[in-house]
Amino acid sequence: MIAKRKQVFNLMDTNGRRNDVINAIQTYLSILNEIQTEKHWNWDCVPKSAAQFEFYKQAVESSPDVFKKHGNYDSFITELDKKENWKFKNALETNHFSEIKKESGKYKNLLEFIDLGIEDRARHYTSNLVKIGFADEKRNISESGKTLLYPAMIEKDELEKILPLDSANIVYLRQLLKLKIFDSAKENFYAPFILAIYILLKKERFSENEFLEIIQGFSPYSKIDDIENYIDSYKEGDVVDSFESEIPAELKNDYKIEKSVFSKYFKNQKSSTTTDIYFTFYSLLFDFSKTVSEQSFEKLLAYYKSEKDILKKAFGKGKEIFKIKDKNISANDFKNQNPQIFSGDLNKNLYAIFYKSKQLDAIREYSDTTKRIFKATGLVSFENGYAELAFKDICNCIFDIDDLKRNFIGKIENQTVCESYDKYEIGMESYFCSVKTVSEILNYDGQKISQKINQIKTIYNETDIENILDIVAEKRNEEFKKFIFEKYPVQKVKDILALFADRTNDNKIKEAVNPDANVPTIFEYIVGIAWFYFSGCRINLLKSFNLTLSANFEPLMHAGGGHGDIVIYEKDKVVMLEVTLMNANSQKRGEWEPVLRHSANLKIEEESNGLKRDVTTFFIADEFDYNTINIWKAVSSVSLQSSNDKSKFTSNVIIMPVSTGELSVLIGKADKYDEIIGSVRTLFENSRIDFDINWRKKFISQII
């Protein structure tokens, strides 16, 4: 990624930025993958290809809670449905534009229409995949991007295996360790995540705001002689102090600026009314500076107090603009105590202050996305206003702090892995787009890896690395259980479960759990916690989830990979939970095939491995389609084929529908957990011949 001088880097385009960043990246990557591998459409705009239109169409459809307003798209679809535009509509659906090219004049308006607010947005949204190395500039999915889509492709190195991170965490960790921001000359770089790890290794914990300001505010143009001292002495807002502003020629004077000139340089992109507030404030400042009197002083302070929030953000870096040591301060003392404004040229001073405040505002705005992406590594924790490194004892061994210090900023020609920007970042074969393990990225050879592993063995007082993996995993599991008990007590879980019935509660649900995740991901997470309580808190839920979690155990996204949502392995049984928010009508189309496939494959896998554990699937939804209930019952009496190995079959696949309301009641039946699951199996095994259409209703009434 290249950043111009004075430009604050960002990891997600402001056009289409959203809270569920990690889910968005996964969704965009999946849509792009379908367009490329199933439709085989080249990434281009109409009339060369329908790929960009198709991408935007699917993006809107996949996230209706995010894309609530899409006026251009709706208007375009209305035009497309008109009888005279049937050829254009057919061309979009088939990706054949020969007829459209012949009649380009006839379709001129549609061709212009489709690019504004539709195809251009598809390019913006997919640019985020390029920034993180999951696709190249032509939107070809990189090898790194494929590992996020297909977790089974990931082969962890010896150091990665020690960290209790899932596949998606590892993918993000690798990409962020490789991430470099380059200057315009493509010679100097800044590696934000390398600096982040360095800071959090040096400090036990760091103020979240200060941490994010440093990470987001640095650039390949930054000049820091003593990074240790800089970090130790950093105070909120300091990052912009070294920023130099170029004073516009029209402001280089000592007379009062006209409003038309002022508005050109003291802009607020969101509101012209706010710019008016800036100008009124400036006018009062100027009047006071020229005529220092108690009257002009009182006017200035009165206006400042009336618009304090807006003015602090624009001219005070979010803090008080003026230094007032005494409530009864005189006008002259006030002027003397605020030389940053009144000493010298007021116009120049005010613009310099405004510029730095504006840059700091951009840093804070863009850092929100950076924070969310950092969380996806599972390595950086943000909690209670502080940033910390998770698994710090292991990280202290894996990362060489002196190497981090040397390599967070520098010249690309001096890097061992790549000596030029083009080889590092451009194209599918670039270093950034290629799959590299943490050891490779850190340039560790076999001897260095062995040294790191020995350090880890020493701190755990263990000689067998497998024992260390078990210790780390068990510690993480115990921390997760403690987290559940503290943040999600039983009643809270029941209250949240009840909210899913009404999709107007989506915002409440996200605020209660995690604004970074989408609601289906949160539903899966809460269902898992409910089942944890139903089991008497005995299952290893952390290991059972197919979710990617943050270091703070927040759900981020469904990990994918073709498996069930939650698979719980115990000594005598395997329970799989398939979870959906689809309504009754949509379940037939969206859930029948995957639930059946996952259930059959899991049972066949258990049987193929010679294991005698009973396998039971529970289908959790808020409501059920009548046919869905009976289809699940009926399939238990037929033979099913594995989708992974066509030569393997199984029978008596059990899929039991349970509603969220029923699950809420089951939470209080923990003492009967084994008995209830056993009775489900008995129900299916005993009634394969005599089919009662009210079977589920009768059974549920018995157990709850």
C-alpha positions in Angstrom: 0.0 0.0 0.0 1.3 3.4 -0.9 0.6 6.5 1.2 1.3 10.1 0.1 3.0 12.5 2.4 0.6 13.8 5.0 -1.9 11.0 4.1 -3.2 8.8 6.9 -3.2 5.2 5.8 -6.4 3.2 6.1 -7.1 -0.5 5.8 -10.7 -0.1 4.6 -12.0 2.3 2.1 -14.3 4.9 3.6 -16.9 4.2 0.9 -18.7 1.3 2.4 -16.9 1.1 5.7 -18.8 -1.0 8.2 -18.4 -2.3 11.8 -18.3 -6.0 10.9 -15.0 -5.5 9.1 -13.9 -9.2 9.4 -17.3 -10.5 8.3 -17.2 -8.0 5.4 -13.8 -9.2 4.2 -14.9 -12.8 4.3 -18.2 -12.0 2.5 -16.5 -10.0 -0.2 -13.9 -12.7 -0.7 -16.6 -15.4 -1.0 -18.5 -13.4 -3.6 -15.4 -12.7 -5.6 -14.5 -16.4 -5.4 -17.9 -17.4 -6.8 -17.7 -15.0 -9.6 -14.2 -16.2 -10.6 -14.4 -20.0 -10.0 -18.1 -20.7 -10.8 -19.0 -18.1 -13.3 -15.5 -17.6 -14.7 -16.1 -13.9 -15.3 -13.2 -11.5 -15.6 -13.1 -8.6 -13.2 -14.2 -5.6 -15.3 -17.1 -3.3 -15.9 -20.0 -3.4 -18.3 -19.9 -3.9 -21.3 -16.7 -5.9 -20.9 -18.0 -8.0 -18.0 -20.9 -8.1 -15.6 -18.5 -9.1 -12.7 -18.5 -5.8 -10.9 -22.3 -5.4 -11.2 -22.8 -9.0 -9.9 -20.4 -8.4 -7.0 -22.4 -5.3 -5.8 -25.7 -7.2 -6.3 -24.5 -10.1 -4.1 -22.9 -7.8 -1.5 -26.2 -5.9 -1.0 -28.2 -9.2 -0.9 -25.8 -10.8 1.6 -25.9 -8.0 4.1 -29.3 -6.3 4.1 -28.7 -5.1 7.7 -25.7 -3.2 6.5 -26.8 -2.0 3.0 -30.2 -0.5 4.0 -30.1 2.3 1.4 -29.0 1.7 -2.2 -31.0 4.2 -4.2 -28.9 4.1 -7.4 -29.0 0.3 -7.5 -32.8 0.2 -6.9 -33.4 2.9 -9.6 -31.1 0.9 -12.0 -33.1 -2.3 -11.4 -36.3 -0.4 -12.1 -34.9 0.8 -15.4 -33.6 -2.7 -16.2 -37.1 -4.3 -15.8 -38.6 -2.0 -18.5 -39.6 -3.9 -21.6 -37.2 -1.9 -23.9 -34.2 -2.9 -21.8 -34.6 -6.7 -21.9 -31.5 -7.2 -24.0 -29.4 -5.3 -21.4 -30.9 -7.3 -18.6 -30.2 -10.6 -20.4 -26.6 -9.5 -21.1 -26.1 -8.9 -17.4 -27.4 -12.3 -16.5 -25.4 -14.2 -19.1 -22.3 -12.0 -19.3 -22.7 -11.7 -23.1 -22.6 -8.1 -24.3 -22.1 -8.4 -28.1 -25.6 -7.0 -28.8 -25.1 -4.2 -26.2 -21.8 -3.1 -27.9 -23.6 -3.0 -31.2 -26.2 -0.7 -29.8 -24.1 1.2 -27.3 -25.8 4.5 -28.3 -29.2 3.2 -27.3 -27.9 2.0 -23.9 -25.6 5.0 -23.2 -27.6 6.1 -20.2 -27.7 2.6 -18.7 -24.0 2.2 -19.2 -23.3 5.5 -17.3 -25.9 4.7 -14.7 -24.5 1.3 -13.8 -21.1 2.7 -13.0 -22.2 5.4 -10.7 -23.1 4.0 -7.3 -22.9 0.3 -8.4 -19.8 -0.8 -10.2 -17.7 1.9 -8.7 -18.7 0.7 -5.2 -17.8 -2.8 -6.2 -14.3 -1.6 -7.0 -14.2 0.3 -3.7 -15.3 -2.6 -1.6 -12.9 -5.1 -3.2 -10.0 -2.6 -2.8 -10.1 -3.6 0.8 -9.1 -7.2 -0.2 -6.2 -5.8 -2.1 -5.0 -3.7 0.9 -4.8 -6.8 3.1 -3.2 -9.0 0.4 -6.2 -11.3 -0.2 -6.4 -10.2 -3.8 -4.2 -8.5 -6.4 -5.0 -5.2 -8.2 -6.9 -7.1 -10.8 -9.0 -8.7 -8.0 -7.6 -12.2 -8.6 -7.8 -14.0 -5.2 -4.3 -14.5 -3.9 -2.9 -17.7 -2.3 -3.2 -15.9 1.0 -6.8 -15.1 0.3 -7.5 -18.7 -0.5 -6.3 -19.8 2.9 -9.0 -17.6 4.5 -11.6 -19.2 2.2 -10.3 -22.8 2.7 -8.8 -23.2 6.2 -7.8 -26.8 5.4 -5.1 -25.4 3.2 -3.3 -23.9 6.1 -0.2 -25.7 7.4 1.0 -24.1 10.6 4.7 -24.0 11.4 6.1 -25.1 14.7 5.7 -21.7 16.3 2.2 -21.1 15.0 1.1 -24.4 16.5 2.0 -23.3 20.0 -0.3 -20.2 19.8 -3.9 -21.1 20.7 -5.3 -19.4 17.5 -7.6 -20.8 14.9 -6.9 -20.8 11.1 -8.4 -17.4 10.4 -6.5 -15.8 13.3 -3.3 -17.2 11.8 -4.1 -15.9 8.3 -4.7 -12.4 9.6 -1.5 -12.6 11.8 0.6 -13.6 8.8 -0.9 -10.9 6.6 -0.5 -8.1 9.2 3.1 -9.1 9.9 3.8 -8.7 6.2 1.8 -5.4 5.9 3.9 -2.5 4.9 2.9 1.1 4.1 5.2 2.6 1.4 6.1 6.1 0.5 5.4 7.6 -2.9 8.9 6.8 -4.1 8.3 3.1 -3.1 11.6 3.1 -1.2 10.7 3.6 2.4 8.2 1.6 4.4 6.4 1.5 7.7 5.1 -1.8 9.2 2.3 -0.9 11.6 1.7 -4.4 13.1 5.4 -4.9 13.7 5.4 -1.7 15.7 2.2 -2.8 17.5 3.9 -6.0 18.7 7.0 -4.1 19.7 5.0 -1.6 21.8 3.0 -4.3 23.5 6.1 -6.4 24.3 7.7 -3.3 25.8 4.7 -2.3 27.8 2.6 -4.5 30.1 -0.4 -2.7 28.7 -0.9 0.6 26.9 -3.8 3.1 26.7 -5.9 2.0 23.7 -6.3 5.6 22.4 -2.6 6.3 22.6 -1.7 2.9 21.1 -4.0 3.4 18.1 -2.8 7.0 17.6 0.8 5.9 17.3 0.0 2.9 15.1 -2.3 4.9 12.8 -0.3 8.2 12.9 3.1 6.8 11.9 4.0 6.6 8.3 6.9 5.8 6.0 7.8 9.5 6.3 8.1 9.4 10.1 11.4 10.3 11.7 11.8 9.0 15.2 15.3 9.0 16.7 14.4 7.2 19.9 11.3 5.0 19.7 11.6 3.7 23.3 11.6 7.2 24.7 8.8 8.3 22.4 6.6 5.4 23.6 7.4 6.0 27.2 6.6 9.7 27.1 3.7 9.6 24.7 0.5 11.5 25.6 -2.8 11.4 23.7 -2.6 13.7 20.7 1.2 13.9 20.5 1.5 12.0 17.2 0.5 15.1 15.2 2.8 17.5 16.9 5.6 16.7 14.4 3.2 17.2 11.5 4.0 20.3 9.4 1.3 22.2 7.6 1.8 24.3 4.5 0.1 27.6 5.1 -1.9 28.6 2.1 -0.8 31.9 0.5 -4.3 33.5 1.1 -3.8 33.0 4.9 -0.3 34.6 5.1 -1.4 38.0 6.2 -2.4 39.8 9.4 -5.8 41.1 8.3 -9.2 39.4 8.8 -10.0 36.8 6.2 -13.1 37.0 4.2 -15.6 34.2 4.8 -15.3 32.9 1.2 -11.6 32.5 1.6 -11.9 31.1 5.1 -14.3 28.4 4.0 -11.9 27.1 1.4 -9.3 26.1 4.0 -11.3 25.5 7.2 -13.7 22.9 5.7 -16.0 20.5 7.3 -17.0 17.9 4.6 -20.1 16.8 6.5 -21.8 20.2 7.2 -21.6 23.7 5.9 -23.3 24.8 9.2 -20.2 23.6 11.1 -18.0 25.7 8.8 -20.2 28.7 9.8 -19.5 27.9 13.4 -15.7 27.9 12.7 -15.9 31.3 11.0 -17.9 32.9 13.8 -15.3 31.6 16.3 -12.5 32.9 14.1 -14.1 36.3 13.8 -14.4 36.6 17.6 -10.8 35.4 18.0 -9.6 38.0 15.5 -11.6 40.8 17.1 -10.3 39.9 20.5 -6.7 39.7 19.3 -7.0 43.2 17.8 -9.0 44.8 20.6 -8.2 43.1 23.9 -11.0 44.1 26.2 -13.2 42.4 28.8 -16.2 42.8 26.4 -14.5 41.0 23.5 -13.1 38.4 25.9 -16.6 37.6 27.3 -18.1 37.3 23.8 -15.3 34.9 22.7 -15.7 32.7 25.8 -19.5 32.7 25.7 -19.5 31.5 22.1 -16.8 29.0 22.7 -18.8 27.5 25.6 -21.9 27.4 23.4 -20.2 25.4 20.6 -17.5 23.7 22.7 -17.8 20.1 21.4 -17.5 21.2 17.7 -14.7 23.7 18.3 -12.6 21.3 20.6 -12.7 18.7 17.8 -11.7 21.2 15.1 -9.1 23.3 17.0 -8.2 21.5 20.2 -7.5 17.8 19.1 -10.6 17.0 21.1 -9.4 18.8 24.2 -9.9 22.3 25.6 -8.5 24.9 23.2 -7.6 27.5 25.8 -5.5 27.4 28.9 -7.3 29.2 31.7 -5.5 28.9 35.0 -7.9 31.2 37.0 -11.6 31.5 36.7 -11.4 35.2 37.2 -8.6 35.6 34.6 -8.4 39.0 32.9 -8.5 39.5 29.2 -4.7 40.4 29.0 -3.7 37.4 31.1 -5.9 35.2 28.9 -4.1 36.4 25.8 -0.7 35.9 27.4 -1.5 32.4 28.6 -2.5 31.2 25.1 0.5 32.1 22.9 -0.2 29.1 20.6 -3.0 31.2 19.2 -2.3 34.9 19.9 1.5 35.0 19.6 2.5 36.1 16.0 0.1 35.7 13.1 -3.3 34.5 14.2 -4.3 33.3 10.7 -1.2 31.0 10.5 -1.5 29.8 14.0 -5.2 28.9 13.7 -4.7 27.1 10.4 -1.7 25.1 11.9 -3.9 24.1 14.9 -6.8 23.2 12.6 -4.6 21.1 10.3 -3.2 19.1 13.2 -6.7 18.6 14.8 -8.0 17.5 11.4 -5.2 15.0 10.9 -5.7 13.6 14.4 -9.4 13.3 13.7 -8.6 11.2 10.6 -6.1 9.1 12.6 -8.8 8.3 15.2 -11.4 7.6 12.5 -9.2 5.2 10.5 -7.8 3.5 13.6 -11.3 2.1 14.3 -10.9 -0.2 11.3 -7.3 -1.0 12.1 -8.3 -2.0 15.6 -11.0 -4.4 14.3 -8.5 -6.0 11.9 -5.8 -6.3 14.6 -8.4 -8.1 16.8 -8.8 -10.8 14.1 -5.3 -12.0 14.8 -6.5 -13.2 18.2 -3.2 -11.8 19.5 -4.0 -8.2 20.4 -6.5 -7.6 23.2 -8.6 -4.4 23.6 -10.4 -4.2 26.9 -11.3 -1.6 29.5 -9.5 1.2 27.5 -6.2 -0.7 27.2 -4.4 -2.6 24.5 -2.5 -5.7 25.6 -0.7 -8.7 24.0 -2.4 -12.0 24.5 -0.2 -15.0 25.3 2.6 -12.6 26.2 4.8 -15.3 27.7 4.8 -17.2 24.4 5.1 -14.0 22.3 8.1 -12.9 24.3 9.8 -16.1 23.1 8.5 -16.1 19.5 9.3 -12.4 18.7 12.7 -10.9 18.9 12.2 -7.4 20.3 15.4 -6.0 18.8 14.4 -7.3 15.3 11.0 -5.7 15.6 12.6 -2.4 16.6 14.9 -2.5 13.5 12.2 -3.5 11.1 9.1 -1.5 11.8 10.4 1.3 9.6 13.1 1.3 7.0 14.1 0.9 3.3 12.8 -2.0 1.3 16.2 -2.4 -0.4 17.6 -3.4 3.0 15.0 -6.1 3.6 16.2 -9.8 3.3 12.9 -11.1 2.0 12.4 -8.7 -0.9 14.5 -5.8 -2.3 11.9 -3.9 -4.2 8.3 -2.6 -3.8 7.1 -4.4 -7.0 8.3 -7.8 -5.9 7.0 -7.2 -2.4 3.4 -6.1 -3.2 2.5 -6.2 -6.9 0.8 -9.2 -8.5 -0.1 -12.7 -7.6 3.5 -13.8 -7.2 4.4 -11.0 -4.8 5.6 -11.7 -1.3 2.6 -10.0 0.2 0.1 -12.2 -1.7 2.0 -15.4 -1.2 1.5 -17.8 1.7 4.3 -17.3 4.3 4.4 -18.7 7.8 5.2 -16.6 10.8 8.7 -18.2 11.0 9.3 -17.3 7.3 8.0 -13.7 7.7 10.3 -13.2 10.7 13.2 -14.8 8.7 13.9 -17.5 11.2 16.0 -20.5 10.1 15.7 -24.0 11.6 18.3 -23.2 14.3 16.4 -20.0 15.3 13.1 -21.9 15.5 14.6 -24.5 17.7 16.0 -21.8 19.9 12.6 -20.2 20.3 10.9 -23.5 21.0 13.5 -24.3 23.7 12.8 -20.9 25.3 9.1 -21.8 25.5 9.9 -25.2 27.0 12.0 -23.5 29.6 9.2 -21.1 30.7 6.7 -24.0 30.9 9.3 -26.3 32.5 8.4 -29.0 30.0 10.5 -31.0 27.6 7.6 -32.3 25.4 6.0 -29.6 23.2 2.8 -31.6 23.0 2.3 -31.2 26.7 2.8 -27.4 26.3 0.1 -27.3 23.7 -2.3 -29.1 26.0 -1.4 -26.7 28.9 -1.9 -23.6 26.7 -5.2 -25.0 25.3 -6.5 -25.9 28.8 -5.6 -22.6 30.2 -7.3 -20.8 27.4 -10.4 -23.0 27.9 -10.6 -22.2 31.6 -10.3 -18.5 30.8 -13.1 -18.8 28.3 -15.3 -20.5 30.9 -14.6 -17.8 33.4 -15.4 -15.2 30.8 -18.8 -16.9 30.1 -19.7 -17.0 33.8 -18.9 -13.3 34.2 -20.2 -11.8 31.0 -23.0 -14.2 30.1 -24.8 -15.5 33.2 -27.8 -17.8 32.5 -30.5 -15.1 32.6 -28.6 -12.8 30.2 -28.2 -15.7 27.7 -31.9 -16.4 27.9 -32.7 -12.6 27.4 -30.5 -12.4 24.4 -31.9 -15.6 22.9 -35.4 -14.1 23.1 -34.3 -11.1 21.0 -33.5 -13.1 17.9 -37.2 -13.7 17.1 -37.5 -10.1 15.9 -34.9 -8.8 13.5 -35.6 -5.2 14.6 -33.6 -6.2 17.7 -30.4 -6.6 15.7 -28.8 -3.5 17.0 -29.6 -4.4 20.6 -28.1 -7.9 20.0 -24.9 -6.4 18.6 -24.5 -4.0 21.4 -25.1 -6.7 23.9 -22.5 -9.0 22.4 -20.1 -7.5 19.8 -20.8 -4.7 17.3 -17.9 -6.1 15.2 -19.8 -9.3 14.3 -23.0 -9.8 12.2 -26.1 -11.2 13.9 -26.0 -14.7 12.4 -22.5 -15.1 13.9 -23.7 -13.8 17.2 -26.7 -16.2 17.1 -24.3 -19.1 16.7 -22.2 -17.8 19.6 -25.1 -17.4 22.0 -26.6 -20.8 21.1 -23.2 -22.3 21.9 -23.2 -20.7 25.3 -26.7 -21.8 26.0 -25.8 -25.3 25.1 -22.7 -25.0 27.4 -25.1 -24.3 30.3 -27.5 -27.1 29.2 -24.5 -29.5 29.3 -23.8 -28.6 32.9 -20.9 -26.5 31.8 -18.9 -29.6 31.1 -18.3 -29.4 27.3 -15.2 -27.7 25.8 -17.2 -25.0 23.9 -14.1 -23.2 22.8 -12.8 -26.2 21.0 -16.3 -27.0 19.6 -17.0 -23.6 18.0 -16.4 -23.1 14.3 -16.1 -19.4 15.0 -13.2 -17.1 14.8 -12.9 -15.2 18.2 -10.8 -12.2 19.2 -8.3 -12.4 22.1 -11.1 -11.2 24.3 -13.3 -14.2 23.3 -15.6 -11.9 21.2 -17.2 -13.6 18.1 -15.9 -12.2 14.8 -17.0 -14.5 12.0 -18.0 -18.0 11.1 -14.8 -19.8 10.2 -16.3 -21.8 7.3 -14.5 -24.9 6.0 -17.6 -27.1 5.2 -18.2 -28.4 8.8 -21.1 -28.0 11.2 -21.5 -24.8 13.2 -20.7 -26.4 16.6 -19.3 -29.9 17.0 -19.0 -31.2 20.5 -16.8 -34.3 21.0 -17.2 -36.3 24.2 -16.0 -39.8 25.1 -19.3 -41.5 24.4 -21.0 -39.2 21.9 -20.7 -36.4 19.4 -23.3 -33.7 19.3 -23.4 -31.3 16.3 -25.4 -28.0 16.5 -26.6 -26.5 13.2 -27.8 -23.0 13.8 -29.8 -20.7 11.5 -31.7 -17.5 11.6 -33.5 -18.3 8.3 -37.3 -18.1 8.6 -39.4 -21.1 8.1 -39.9 -20.5 4.3 -36.2 -20.0 3.7 -35.0 -23.1 5.5 -36.0 -25.4 2.7 -33.8 -23.6 0.3 -30.9 -22.6 2.5 -30.5 -25.4 5.1 -31.8 -28.7 3.9 -28.7 -29.6 1.9 -25.9 -28.3 4.1 -27.4 -29.7 7.4 -27.9 -33.1 5.8 -24.5 -33.2 4.3 -22.7 -32.1 7.5 -24.7 -34.6 9.5 -24.0 -37.5 7.2 -20.3 -36.7 6.8 -19.8 -36.4 10.5 -21.4 -39.8 11.2 -19.5 -41.5 8.4 -16.3 -40.0 9.6 -16.8 -41.4 13.1 -17.7 -44.8 11.7 -14.7 -44.8 9.4 -12.4 -44.1 12.3 -13.7 -47.1 14.1 -15.2 -45.0 16.9 -18.4 -46.2 18.6 -19.7 -42.8 19.7 -23.3 -41.9 19.0 -23.7 -38.9 16.6 -26.7 -36.6 17.0 -27.4 -33.4 15.2 -29.6 -30.6 16.7 -31.1 -28.1 14.3 -31.5 -24.8 16.2 -33.8 -22.1 14.8 -36.4 -19.6 16.0 -39.2 -21.3 14.0 -39.5 -24.3 11.7 -41.1 -25.1 8.4 -43.5 -28.1 8.8 -41.9 -30.0 6.0 -38.4 -29.4 7.4 -39.4 -31.0 10.8 -40.7 -34.1 9.0 -37.9 -34.3 6.5 -35.3 -34.4 9.3 -37.3 -37.3 10.9 -37.7 -39.2 7.6 -34.0 -39.1 6.6 -33.2 -41.2 9.7 -34.7 -44.2 7.9 -32.8 -44.0 4.7 -29.2 -44.6 3.6 -27.1 -41.5 3.0 -23.9 -41.1 1.0 -20.7 -39.1 2.1 -20.0 -36.0 0.0 -16.3 -36.5 0.7 -16.0 -40.1 -0.3 -18.8 -41.4 -2.6 -18.0 -45.0 -1.6 -19.1 -44.5 2.0 -22.6 -44.6 3.3 -24.4 -44.5 6.6 -28.0 -44.8 8.0 -30.0 -43.6 11.0 -28.7 -40.0 10.7 -30.5 -38.1 13.5 -31.4 -34.4 13.1 -33.6 -33.1 15.9 -35.2 -29.6 15.5 -35.1 -27.5 18.7 -36.4 -23.9 18.8 -34.6 -21.1 20.6 -37.4 -20.9 23.1 -37.1 -24.6 23.8 -33.3 -24.3 24.1 -33.8 -21.5 26.7 -35.9 -24.0 28.8 -33.3 -26.8 28.3 -30.7 -24.6 30.0 -32.4 -25.4 33.3 -32.4 -29.1 32.6 -28.6 -29.7 32.9 -29.1 -32.6 35.3 -30.9 -34.4 32.5 -28.5 -33.6 29.7 -27.4 -37.1 28.9 -30.9 -38.5 29.4 -32.5 -36.0 27.0 -29.9 -36.6 24.3 -30.4 -40.4 24.8 -34.2 -40.0 24.6 -33.8 -38.2 21.2 -31.9 -41.2 19.9 -34.5 -43.6 21.2 -37.3 -41.6 19.7 -35.7 -41.8 16.2 -34.7 -45.4 16.5 -38.1 -46.7 17.7 -40.4 -44.8 15.4 -38.9 -45.3 11.9 -41.8 -47.4 10.8 -44.8 -45.9 12.6 -44.5 -42.2 11.5 -46.5 -39.8 13.6 -46.7 -36.3 12.1 -47.0 -34.8 15.5 -43.9 -36.6 16.8 -41.8 -33.5 17.6 -44.6 -31.7 19.4 -45.3 -34.7 21.6 -41.6 -35.3 22.4 -40.8 -31.7 23.3 -43.7 -31.6 25.7 -42.3 -34.6 27.5 -38.7 -33.2 27.9 -39.5 -29.5 28.8 
